[in-house]
Amino acid sequence: MFALAHISDLHLAMRPGRLAEFASKRGLGFINWHRRRKYIHRIEALNAITRDLQESGVDHVAVTGDLVNLSLPSEYAWARKWLESVGAPERVTVIPGNHDLYVPEAQRGPAEYWGEFMRADDRAESGTFPFIRRRGAITLIALSTALATGPFLATGQLGEDQLDRLAEALEQTHGTFRVVLIHHPPVSPPNRYLRRLIDAAEFRTVLAKHGANLVLHGHDHSRSLVWLDGPDGPIPSVGVPSASALAPHGHEDASGYNIFHIDGTPAGWHCEMITRQLKADENIGEVDRRVLA
């Protein structure tokens, strides 16, 4: 059996250090942080979840973006230390989210600071998507929807080239248990239009034709399970809350993460999802368990 943990949206936040950093979208993001977000994303919640994750004994950890808040170098460095506390690069796979590429000048930040965690097994370079990591019968296919956008936007996009290479990767890894990692969800409600994945329909079309066994995403800060069309049956698409959310608020859930127990063969895979979450008493506990395959 292979145990895979999924965690997302840490939102590690630091104060901009130079006046020039306030002149970009970061200035609005910093104001938003102090008006609202700093009361939602709390380091004590992340620390509790991190300790639980460290004690879980999982084989691998998938981190689906938004590790930082304003794409500052100090935030990238902090996130790097957090990743190292969770596991070695071969045991942790990272993809970026929109906050990890908050402004155009941060284009190379994730790869520069987290490169070893964002690299295919057979490549020396990092920051190329999709990349593939094989762990026994499990294949992780990592995508990037990170896109530097204008103020008040948090959209993401894969692009035609990445979608084409995703189709190739899914075909190449057919017969393994294929886990697709993406930050933006494949399906968004109408009220998330300014935060949607722009080419979500095209992404779903690729999955419907080439198949996958599991899709993991973040971005919406809530527990979710949506079934997508696949050539051999429905594909579960699972979202998790922000790892630093101290309490539920609005449509968002309190901090939590999922563990997937994966076993079997191409003739019959078994996948069980265990949800662990920060409770009102500030302890971490199991709140749901269900079979996905």
Secondary structure, DSSP 8 states (H G I E B T S, - for coil): -EEEEEE----B-----SHHHHSSHHHHHHHHIIIIIHHHB-HHHHHHHHHHHHTS--SEEEEES--BSS--HHHHHHHHHHHHHH--GGGEEEE--GGGG-SGGGTTHHHHHHGGGS--TT-S--S-SSEEEEETTEEEEE--------TT---B---HHHHHHHHHHHHHTTTSEEEEE-SS-SS--GGGGGGSBTTHHHHHHHHHHH--SEEEE-SS-S-EEEEE--TTS-EEEEE---TTB-S-BTTB--SEEEEEEEEEETTEEEEEEEEEEE-TTS-EEEEEEEE--
